[in-house]
Amino acid sequence: MIALGSPLILAVVGARVISALCNFALNRIVLHDGGPRPQTHRSLGRYAVLAVAILATNTALLETLTWAGLPLVVAKVLVELVLIPVSFVAQRRWVFAKGHQDAGTRLSAERSGRGAGERASDCESVGRTALPAA
């Protein structure tokens, strides 16, 4: 896009929007570790906050590094080498973290005598001898 005369900010924003849509769908599956999954609207909201933060940081760093005289390609590689691991950790620990359930799910689980992450089959064993205390 820059080669076509678009401003740097437009190229970065366009790339991030396309990337975010694909990455959210893929990372929701890949980063799921088998625990309870947060609701889609909650993780999507968190993902949007993270994407905006990464976008702002990406743009600021690129503008700063190119202003300081670094070639754009070199600046982009350096910025991505920093932001990719930051984004991964934030997604794993915050956006798609297994412990982030809504209050309704926790309340329903507590009423049934199970923890928020447990299903009925997790609490019952064969012969129903391992049911949690009421």
Buried (B, 14 or more C-beta within 10 A) or exposed (E): EEEEEEEBEEBBBEEBEEEBEEBBEEBBEEBEEEEBBBBEEBBBEBBEEBBEBBBEBBBEBBBEBBEEEBEEEEBBEBBBEEBEEEBEEBBBEBBBBBEBBEEEBBEEBEEEEBEBBBEEEEBBEEEEEEEEEE
